Amino acid sequence: MFDTLPDLEDAAGRQSATELRVRLFAERHDEFGSHLRINIAGYVDGLVADRGFFRLKAEATGDEATRDAIVRPADLYIDIVTSRFDLRAGAARLVWGRLDEF
């Protein structure tokens, strides 16, 4: 996602801003035989921004851009499946229903 918010006024205290946000999703499923399954999934969010209202601070430090990244796990679990029971250990997202109207 890319946003730019220009300040069209050429006065002191200019407040323009530009941001680039990126989200990457990765997921891996592995099966070891017919009884053991491993699932790993997560997100990496990144931000690069130039926010003009911080320009006075940036001129003092010599850095005009803001950069940041965060890694967030979504699913990290192991399934053990037999004919008599299923066991899941780890952290997983749970869906409690479905959206059927707005």
C-alpha positions in Angstrom: 0.0 0.0 0.0 1.3 3.4 -0.9 0.0 6.7 0.3 1.1 10.3 -0.3 -0.5 13.3 1.3 1.0 16.5 -0.1 0.6 19.8 1.7 -0.2 22.2 -1.1 0.4 25.3 1.0 4.0 26.6 0.7 4.1 28.0 4.2 6.4 27.4 7.1 5.5 24.2 9.0 4.8 22.2 5.9 3.1 18.8 6.8 3.3 16.5 3.8 3.6 12.7 4.3 4.5 9.7 2.1 4.3 6.1 3.2 5.0 2.7 1.7 3.6 -0.3 3.7 4.3 -3.9 2.6 3.0 -7.2 4.1 4.4 -10.6 3.2 2.7 -13.8 4.2 4.6 -17.1 4.3 3.1 -20.5 5.1 4.7 -24.0 5.3 2.9 -27.4 5.7 4.9 -30.6 6.2 3.7 -34.1 6.7 5.9 -36.8 8.2 4.2 -40.1 7.5 0.5 -40.4 8.0 0.4 -39.3 11.7 2.5 -36.2 12.1 1.8 -32.7 10.5 3.6 -29.4 11.1 2.2 -26.0 10.1 4.2 -22.8 10.3 2.8 -19.4 9.1 3.5 -15.8 9.7 3.6 -12.2 8.5 6.4 -9.7 7.9 5.2 -6.1 7.9 7.5 -3.3 6.6 7.2 0.5 6.6 9.2 3.2 4.8 7.9 6.7 5.4 8.8 10.3 4.9 6.7 12.4 7.1 7.3 16.1 6.5 6.1 17.2 9.9 9.2 15.6 11.4 11.5 17.4 9.0 12.9 19.8 11.6 13.9 16.8 13.8 15.2 14.9 10.7 17.4 17.9 9.7 19.0 17.9 13.1 19.8 14.1 12.9 20.4 13.9 9.1 17.8 11.2 8.6 14.6 12.0 6.8 13.0 8.6 6.3 11.4 6.3 8.9 12.0 2.6 8.4 10.6 -0.3 10.5 9.7 -4.0 10.2 8.0 -6.5 12.4 7.6 -10.3 12.2 4.4 -11.8 13.6 3.7 -15.5 13.7 0.2 -16.6 12.8 0.2 -20.4 13.1 2.8 -22.6 14.8 1.5 -26.0 15.6 2.0 -29.8 15.3 -0.9 -32.2 14.6 -0.7 -35.8 15.7 -3.5 -37.8 14.0 -4.5 -41.4 14.6 -7.6 -43.5 14.0 -8.7 -42.9 17.6 -7.8 -39.2 18.3 -6.4 -35.9 16.9 -4.0 -33.9 19.0 -2.9 -30.3 18.1 -0.1 -28.6 20.2 1.0 -25.0 19.6 -0.5 -21.7 18.7 -3.2 -21.5 16.0 -5.9 -19.0 14.8 -9.4 -20.1 15.6 -12.4 -19.3 13.5 -15.6 -19.2 15.5 -18.1 -18.9 12.8 -18.7 -17.3 9.4 -19.7 -13.9 8.3 -23.1 -14.2 6.5 -24.2 -10.5 6.5 -22.9 -7.0 6.8 
